[in-house]
Amino acid sequence: MGDRAGHDTHAARLRRSVHRARLALRRTGVEYFRGGASDRLALAGLLLTVPAIVCGTVLDPVWCSPATLVLPIVAGGLLLRPASLLALYAAAAGGLIVESVLLGPYGEGPARVTPGTVLVVAACGLFGLLIAQFRARVGVPWRRGGTMLFDLRERLRVQSALPRLPDGWHREMALRPAGGQSFSGDFVVAARTHGGRTLEVVLTDVSGKGMDAASRSLLLSGAFGGLLGSLPPHGFLPAANGYLLRQDWDEGFATSVHLVLDLDSGDYELFSAGHLPALQLHAGTGRWEQKEAEGPLLGVYDGADFHPVKGSLRPGDVLMLFTDGLVEAADRDLDEGIDRLTGEAERCLPDGFHGVARHLIEAVAKDVNDDRALLLISRRG
């Protein structure tokens, strides 16, 4: 009995040790991927590849040419810090010298160390050093830089998600950045306020498009998300306008529309800052009505007034908010684009509300090189 208990205790200790080692290895890998760990391990591995490549070149220079030394140099430009990169370059230079001595002058046969080989290796090293110095100056290693961009994109996507609505309501949104990029100058922030009885949605179109407007869009979406629900509805756009003015951007204006919808009664107020009119489909008549509020662009001048337009969504009604990339184009005017949007909506809405926003963007403005966003809210009949 005692031997069995001791054996079990030994096995348990071994399992705990293996588990701790696994966690430590995983933690080290995560820290290295995020750029928080030392690059000594990567430097040691790359330094070991240099003599391995030199041996391969000396033994068979046809299959392992002297120019193969660019491989650890390119990898070092991505993995190492500038100081460590210089050590790798010194090792690579030493490897070239050894190869040239052992293989003989380049004029005696093929697969020798030629001046062109030296220039190629030196050029790759120079580009790698420039990239490493740029990363060091920014303070974001390449392993963490891509992760940060991914996190920013996901946070923007989550922040743009519309909250769940009570039974009897349907909402959906579709957003397409210009050129198929991951970041857009159009964004949405939304929240349910007043105990969940009110839906507030802000659709904003930042000046510029795609990656050119991405940084401002990310900054504004965070600021607008903090303002939404913290101020009364009539105070949101004035506060947003003041925030843009304080940024003092060269291209700092934006258009925005703020919807305040009572989910119990269906009554709503629509505030606009130079944005396109909303479109409401009246189920009783089957006609589309433009709902246009008054207000200047955000970030143009201080003390701007924003006057809302009121309306009500009855059972079966639909309200659409959209940005100019959906209806404006060089070969057509605004009214023609709105007519095309409403015509396509009339054809697809009878089949149901699900997926309508995505379908409308694909059908109306699939190939437009501009940011496009469409928000649809409907009250089921």
N, C-alpha and C positions, 0 to 999 in steps of 0.2 A: 504493500500500500504506500509506504513512504517513498520507494523508488518511483512508483507511478506518479505521485504528487510532484516529486522533484523534476521528473521528465516533463510534466505538464507546465511547471513553472518555467523551465528552461525554454520550452517551445513558445510560451507566451512572451518571455523576454525577447526572444529572437524575432517574433512577429512585430513587437513594438519597435524594435530597433530598425527593422526593415521599413516600417511605416514612417518613422521619423526621418530616415534617409530619403525616402520617396518625397516627403513633404519638403525637405530642404532642397532637394534637386529641383522640384517644381517651382519653389519660391525663387531659387536662383535663376531659373529659366525665364520666369515672368519678369523679374527685375531687369534681366539683361534685355529682354524684348522691349521693355518700356524705357530703357536707357538709364536706369538707375544703378546698374552694376558696373564693376570694373571691366575694362576691355583687355585685361591681361591674358585671359584664357584664349580669346580670339587672336591676340597678337602671337601667343606661343604656337597656336595651331598654324597660323599663316607663315611664321618663321620656319616651321618644320617642313612646310611644303616647298620652300625655296631649295634646300639641298636635295630633296626628292626629285624636283624638276631638273636640277642640274645633273644628277646621276642619270635620269632618263635621257636627257639630251646627249650626254657623252656616250652612252651605250647605243642609242639609236636616234641620231639627230634627224632622220627622215620623218619618223612618226612623232617625235617629240622635239619640235624645232626650238631654237633659242627664244623665239618670240613668245613661247608658252609662259614665260615669266610675267606676262601682263595679267594672267589670271589671278594670282595672289594680290597683285597691285590693285586691280579693279575691286576685288573683294575687300581689300583693306580700305579703299576709299569709301566703302559703304559701312564698314563695321568699326573702324578705329577712329580714335581722336587724333588731331594733328601731330602731337608729340610722338605717339606710338607709330603713326604712319611714317615718320621720318626714319625710325629704326627699321621698319620693313623695307623702305627704299634703300637703305644702306646695305641690307642683306641682299636685295635683288641686284644692286650694282656689283657687289662682291661675286654673286653668282654669274653675272655676265663676264666678269674678268676671268673667273675660273674656266668658264666654257670657252672663251676665246683662246686661252692658253692651251687647254687640252685638245681642242679641235684644230688648232692651227690657223694660219691666215685665211681670210675668206676668199682669197684668190685661188686657193689650191683645190677647191671643190665646192659642191653644193652643201646646204644645211650648215653653214658656218655663221658666226656672229658678224653680221655686216653692219655698216653704218646705219642702214635703214632700220635694222632690228633695234639698235640703240635708240634711234629717234622715236620709234613706235613706243618702246617701253618708257622712255622719258616723257613723251607726250601724255600717255595714260597716267603716269605718276603725277604730272602737273595738274591735270584735270581732277584727279582724285583728291589732291591736296587742296585745291580751290574749293571743292564741294565740302570737304571736311572742315575747312576754316569758316565757310559760310554757316554750316550747322552749328559750329562752336560759337559763332557770334550771335546767332539767333538764340542759342541755348536750348535747342530741341534736337536730340539725336534722331537719326533717321528712323530708328525702330519705334520711337515714341511719336515722331511727327505724323506718320501715317495713321497711327492709332488715334491721335488727337483729332485729325480731320474726320475720321470715321465716327468718333464720339460726337463731334459737333453736328455732323449730318443726322445722326440718330436722335440727338436731343432736339434738333429743329423739327424732325419728323414727329417725335412724340409730343412736342409742344403744339404742333399744328393739328394734332388729332382733336376731333370734335367730341365733346362729352356725350354720353348716352342721354337720350331723350325719353320722356315717358311714353306710354302706349298712346298711339294715335298720331305720333310724329315720326317723320323720317328725315335723316340728314346724311349727306355725303359730300365729299370734297375730292377734287382731282387737281393735281399740280404737275406741270411739265416745265422744267427749266429749259432755257434756250440751248440749242446744240446738243441735247441729250446729256448735259452735265448733271452733277449731283447737287449743286447749289443753285439757288434761284433768288432773283430780286423780288419775287412775290412770296408772301407768307401770310399765314392765318394764325391768330390767337383767339381762343374761345374759353368761356367759363360759364358755369351756372351760378347765379347769384341770388340773393334774397331767399335763402333757404332752398334753392333749387327751383324756385317758381319762375325765374327769368333766365333766358339764354342771351348771353352777350357774345357777339362774334365781331372781330375786326379783321378785315381783309385789306392788306396794304401792298402797294406797288412802289418799290423803291426805284429811283432814277437809275438808269443803266440796266444791264441784263446779265444773266449768267454769273460767271465768276467775277466780273467787274463789279457787280453789286452785292456779291455774297457776303463780304465782311460787314458792310453796312446793314444788310438784311439780318445777319445773325445778331448784331448789336441791338438793332431796333426791336427784333422779336423778343429778346429778353427784357428790354425796357418796357415794351407795350404789355407783355405778359404780367409784369409786376404792377403796372398801372390799372389793368383791367380788373374790375371788381373792387379796387381800393378807392375809387372815386365815384361820385354819382355820374350817371350817363352823360349829362351835359358838360361835365368837366373833363372827360377823357381826351377829346381831340384838342382842346386848348392846352392841356398838360403835355400831350404828345408834340404839339407844335412848338412849345417852349423848349422841350428836350432837343428837338432837331436844331433849333436856332443856337442853342448852347454848344453844339458840336462844331459849328463853324466850318462845315465841309465845303469844298469847292463845288461839288455837285450834290448838294444836301437836301433836295426836295423829295417829296413822296406824295402819292395820293393814297387816300384811305377811306374806307366806308365802315361805319360802326352800326351794327344792328342790335337793337334791344327788343327782345321778343318775350311777351308774356305767354308762358306755356299753358296757362289756365284758360285765358280768354282768346288767345290768338292775336291780340292787338300788338302792334309794334311801332317803334320809332326808328327812323333811319337818319343817321348823321353822316354827312359827306364832307371830305376835304379834297375837292377837285377831282373826285372819282367819277367814273361812269355811272349812269343811272342803273338802279336795280330793275329787274323785270318780274312782274307778278302775273301769273296766270289765274284768272277768275274762272273757277269751275262752272259757275252758273251760266256764263255767257261764252266761255271758250276763247276769250280774247286776252291778249297780253297788254299790260299797262306798264308804262315806264314810271318808276318812282324815283324822282330826282330831288335831292336835298341841296341846300345852298351852303357853300363854304369854300374858302380858297385852299390852295395847295399847302401842305405842311412844310414848314421850314422856309417860308418866303418872307413873311413879316410878322412882327409881334402884335398882340392884341387882336387877332383874327376872331371873328364871330362865326359860329356854325349853327345854322338853323335847321331843325329836323323836319322831315316829312313823316306824316303818320299814315298808318294803314292797318288792315286786319286780314288775317288769314282764316278763311272759312274752310270747312271740310271739303277736301278736294283741291284746294288752292296750292299753288307752287310759287316759291320765291327764289330767284336766282341772282347771285352776286358774282361778278366776274371782273377780270382785269382786261386792259386794252389789247393785250396780245391775242386774245380770243376773237376779237371783232374788227381790229384795225389791221390794215395791210396796205402796201404801196399801190396795189392795183384796184382798191375799192375804198369807198368812204365808210364812215362810221355807221350810217343808217343802213347801208347795204349789209354790213357785217352783222348788225343786230337782227335784221330780217332773216338772214341765213341761219343765225343761231336759233331764233324762235321757230322757224320752219322745221329745222331738224328736231327740236324739242317736241313739237307737236306730233311728229312721226313716231318718236320712240317712247314718249310718256304713256300712251295707252297700253304698252306691254309691261308696265311696272316701273317702279322708281329705282330699283336696285341696279347699280352700274351705269346710271344715266350720265353722271358727271364725266366719267371716263370716256363714255361713248361720244359725248358731245365734243370733247376736245379732239378726239381722234377723227371725228367726221368733219368738224368745222375748221380746225387749225392744226392739223397733224404736222405739216411741213413748214410751219411758220418759225422763223429763226428769232423767236422772242419768248420771254417767260409767259406762261399761260396758267391761270388758276380759275377754277369755277367752284362755287359753293351753291348747293341746292338744298332747300328746306321745304318740305311738303307736309301738309296736314291731311291725313288719310280721311277719306269720305266714309 
